[in-house]
Amino acid sequence: MSEEVLEEVYKSRVSSKGQLTLPKNLRKAYHVHEGETVVLVPVKEGILLKHSEDVRLSGLWRGLCTPGEAEKWVEELRSQWRLKKSTSSTP
């Protein structure tokens, strides 16, 4: 990876579909290729983007929370999703 990439700050606009473009020199420096699936990990400082092959689900949350806390968080997200889905449905 080029040290130049680490010394810069990049901006990207989020589209109406929630899409954003990674600047070319970031894609090149981190070997992110067109059509590749990446994993987005919410962290305290923001969102961490990783190559999908770099992340094993068993280790994704290691050190961030206990398995019980992760399960509770997932259930809360599912409840929120169900509530949103049921209130946004139109007959």
Secondary structure, DSSP 8 states (H G I E B T S, - for coil): --HHHHT--------TTS-----HHHHHHTT--TT--EEEEEETTEEEEEEGGG--HHHHTTTTS-HHHHHHHHHHHHHHHHHHHHHH---
